């Protein structure tokens, strides 16, 4: 599992020399040797490969990868184009349509967002097949907190989108005097009606970016895939 070879590398290089990193990689390698682990090795750092540090304008934080076969491909909430969108993503598309009028695309791949500067980061980057949260507490959180802190250090305004209690705890890592936090309930069917629907995160993110002179994200661009 190679480290990201983008402009993230010098920012994160120090983590690769920490004892926890070696322990984490040994744990993931052992897991892969005994059972199915998602996403595939070459997709673990997809979010960092698709969204260079210099281009980050929005950070969407997920918890850990989808644990069903074929779903996870390294971007939070996203699935490959040939995989049916999971329920949380269906609800994200419903809110997108209500917020900006973008009809749901015929797929669940969010790579087009990532290529516009939307960092689709999970707090935990691997998971055991069919066992949600099975790789939590092994060290990934320390690594992704470093990613969040690096984004927070950017001089340009970034919008941090935090859905659900787990993601909202990371608000402590964000300097809200310079950046914008948009938070709500999680888009999961269990909680979407408790504050996610109607929260208008997409138009609010664009308003914050426009106010900082950074330009909006074309959230409707998924139809171009």
Secondary structure, DSSP 8 states (H G I E B T S, - for coil): -----STHHHHHGGGGGSHHHHHHHHHHHHHHHHS-EES-GGGTTHHHHHS-GGG--EEEEESS---STTT-SSSTT---TTS---HHHHHHHHHHHHHH-----SS---HHHHTTTEEEEESS--EETTBTTTTTTSSHHHHHHHHHHHHHT-SS--EEEEEHHHHHGGGGGS-TTTSEEEEES-SSTTTGGGTTTT--HHHHHHHHHHHTTS----GGGGGG-
